[in-house]
Amino acid sequence: MYFLLVKHIRSYFLFMKYLKYLLKILAFQKEKNEILHWVSIGRTTYQEISKIIGIKKCNIKFHMKYNE
C-alpha cells in the first residue's frame, strides 16, 4: 500500500514538473509573437518595443536573432 502511494506521489510531481515546463514554453512563444507583432507594424527599435511590452532589450534581441 505504501509503495502505491509513493508511486502516485512521484507521478504527480513528474506531471507538475512537465506542466511547469509547458507553461514556460507557452509564455516564451507569447512573448515572441508579441515582439514580432510590434515589428510587423513598424516599431523597429529594441528600446521602443521594450517600453511597450515591458521586457528587457536583451530579450527582444534574442527573439529577433533566433526568429524562425
Buried (B, 14 or more C-beta within 10 A) or exposed (E): EEEEEEEEEEEEEEEEEEEEEEEEEEEEEEBBEBBEEBBEEEBEEBEBBBEEBEBEBEBBEBBBEEEE
